[in-house]
Amino acid sequence: MNEKLIYLRGLISKMNLDGSGFLNFFELEHLQVGMLRLKPGEKDTQDPHSSDEVYLVLEGDGFIEIGKKAYSLKKDLFIFVPAEVKHRFYGNTKEILVVYFFSD
């Protein structure tokens, strides 16, 4: 396998140009990595996933609800969400920017 170096700021610029809230930027057979961005007041529309998921918060505030529990978001927070568990980001007054990792 060849190495791959990716700069997050370049990905954010691409998202700004596309106006998108999701960007998958790395994929292997059992791993998918991308970015999620939610503007203040924007609804998180994701459904539970069939695989475990990890988030790393880069920017933002608000909360993540996992199952029936809510947690405050902070920069550099590492979040694990088990497969098939309902979750959503909400209540942010600043843009939320997270890197996500899916593993099969």
WODA-V126412 format. One line per field, one symbol per residue. phi: phi as a letter, one per 30 degrees, with the letter a starting at -180 (. if undefined). burial: # if it has 16 or more other ideal C-beta (glycine too) atoms within 10 Angstrom, else .. A space follows every 50 residues. Layout:
phi = ???
burial = ???
//
This chain:
phi = .ddbcbcdddddddddddiccbbdbabbebbbbabbbbdeidddcdcecd bdbbcbdcajbjbbcbicccbddbeidcbcbdeicdaacaidcbdcbbcc bcbc
burial = ..........##..#.......#.#......#######.....#....#. ..#.#.##.#####.#......#.....#.#.....####.#...##### ##..
//
